[in-house]
Amino acid sequence: MAIKVLVVDDSSFFRRRVSEIVNQDPELEVIATASNGAEAVKLAAELNPQVITMDIEMPVMDGITAVREIMAKCPAPILMFSSLTHDGAKATLDALDAGALDFLPKRFEDIATNKDDAILLLQQRVKALGRRRIFRPIARPAVTTPAPRPSVSTGLGSSSLAHTQATPAPARTPTTSSIRASGKQYKLLLIGTSTGGPVALQKILTQFPANYPHPILLIQHMPAAFTPAFANRLNGLCKIEVKEAVNGDLLRPGCAYLAPGGMQMMIERSGSSGRIKVLAGSAEMNYKPCVDITFASASKAYGGDVLAVVLTGMGADGREGARMLKSAGATIWAQDEASCVVYGMPQAVASAGIATQSISLDNMAESILKESARG
């Protein structure tokens, strides 16, 4: 049976093209369209779609308000369309906070010119959200914003969002509700993620104390226009410092470095000091940033002194880098299937036998803190 989709946008052209693209896939079916958020809320309650695509800026009721009302009245997986601007990034992060699960850049030229990769990406994202067996809204982290700190200096650059491939059927690793610390000593924490990652990272990092003992590297599939806004948002919510990584940054305990969108983040080490190297990377790479590249770099620089975590996301990015880390003696964990928005990246490392633990998102921060505590 085809996945039922509701398309919401104030542009009649965009509604028509998105509907045509979705309906080209035999596994998908557009059952209705709406031109504003109020219509979307009404149709969502009446038709119970399995996925909703949602614009942000609309008359009558904007997309963020519509997401909030839908999640309160008739929850459904929602995919946002966002402009690649600073304001668009901020609004998209607000929509994710309100309950949306994923987002795509809104590029009229890609949709209008029948660009193959844009079409495939949209179809794959809709199917990934619609295939969730039981849709349970993810509990949004309740946080208290600490006293303001100086904002992080950021810059905008180009971005590449490439299509992803579905991962084969899972070989499940039993979920661990909470772990007993192994007593191993670490020097670095790595976290890689994609679809569903912004909410997952916020939920985890807001539980870390300011004196967290290790540097943290975050690799989130995200456009260049979004990573500065996301780093700033996390920095304002967390007790630890969070910043968009800059070439030459020295790794400091209690600081999280977010890989810049459109770039690759690597690590160099000289003696006891670690330093970040930010590169444009190969044009052939599907992901910018790429979890595999950062993980592989960390395996050479830090060997087994790494705790690496793979969170929710489409595809298998992180599996080969995690394999290299494990070969060097590092510890690899995966988010469990039940708490993932898309069980692709964690499934890839779990089914390959690379992850030693599959942990619920609700228990991930506590488990990391236990395992990271110095003996």
Sequence and secondary structure as in RCSB ss.txt:
>XXXX:A:sequence
MAIKVLVVDDSSFFRRRVSEIVNQDPELEVIATASNGAEAVKLAAELNPQVITMDIEMPVMDGITAVREIMAKCP
APILMFSSLTHDGAKATLDALDAGALDFLPKRFEDIATNKDDAILLLQQRVKALGRRRIFRPIARPAVTTPAPRP
SVSTGLGSSSLAHTQATPAPARTPTTSSIRASGKQYKLLLIGTSTGGPVALQKILTQFPANYPHPILLIQHMPAA
FTPAFANRLNGLCKIEVKEAVNGDLLRPGCAYLAPGGMQMMIERSGSSGRIKVLAGSAEMNYKPCVDITFASASK
AYGGDVLAVVLTGMGADGREGARMLKSAGATIWAQDEASCVVYGMPQAVASAGIATQSISLDNMAESILKESARG
>XXXX:A:secstr
  EEEEEE S HHHHHHHHHHHHHSTTEEEEEEESSHHHHHHHHHHH  SEEEE SS SSS HHHHHHHHHHHS 
  EEEEE SSHHHHHHHHHHHHHT  EEEE  HHHHHTT HHHHHHHHHHHHHHHT SS            S   
          B             EESS        SEEEEEE TTHHHHHHHHHTTS TT SS EEEEE   TT
THHHHHHHHHHH SSEEEE  TT B  TTEEEE  TTSEEEEEEETTEEEEEEE   TT SBSS HHHHHHHHHH
HHTTSEEEEE SBSS TTHHHHHHHHHTT EEEEE GGG SSBSHHHHHHHTT  SEEE HHHHHHHHHHHHS  
